[in-house]
Amino acid sequence: MAISQFLLFFLFPAFSSSLLFSLSQASVTSENDCFRKLQELKLKIAHLELKFDETIRNLNEKELQIEEQEKLIQQMSNEIHLLQSSVLSLKSELQRDSSGANERLNALEEEVRLLWAAARKNNFDIHVLKSKAQDAEDKLETVASQAEKMADIVTEHWIQIQRLEQALHITQLIDRLFGDHPQKVLGVLDSFTLQLKRVFAVATEYHHELETIVAVNPLSEFVQLLLDAK
């Protein structure tokens, strides 16, 4: 096989140059595709970072709302205790005073009942807010994990692009140095072709991995949850 390749390069130098040119063109095309995919990944990561910041702001707003509700409940509890003290005092007065205090007592008891109802409603609202905040926090962790995985994939793509650039430079250097001596290029070309195929295989594997991540966890699902939380 090596002898036939040697004869082929020796007898047909034009074919050898054409083969080197085809490999160079394939390397350039693959490099351009990798650069384009890298830019797309960077845009997706930037979009996730914007959603990340928006979620943080929403969580901070919900925490402020919860603190305000808790302060309101504490204030209402203090008022309830004061009213209960007033009710007890009026009950004591009823034992020795006129029936006019009975109306005041009934009014105070009704006011206490209404305040307790409002307090229960506020407690329920706080529970709902905390639940939504927890859901948003869980989704935030998911988005952060996806962004980290995408960043790792971008790094791997960048490494593959650098390797492709090195392979392209080597091909061009070989073409310039040994263009008139194809028999010297034969061994180097076989090794380079094998390395180039491996680089393409790794780049394709990481690209498929990224497509799987995006397909399993679509960004629109996270955005819809944020809208529901509001």
Buried (B, 14 or more C-beta within 10 A) or exposed (E): EEEEBBEBBEEEBEEBBEBBEEBBEBBBEBBEBBBEBBEEBEEBBEEBEEBEEEBEEBBEEBEEBBEEBEEBBEEBEEBBEEBEEBBEEBEEBBEEEEEEBBEBBEEBBEBBEEBEEBBEEBEEBBEEBEEBBEBBBEBBEBBBEBBEBBBEBBEBBBBBBEBBBEBBEBBEEBBEEBEEEBBEBBEEBEEBBEBBEEBBEBBEEBBEEBEEEEEEBEBEEBBEBBEEBE
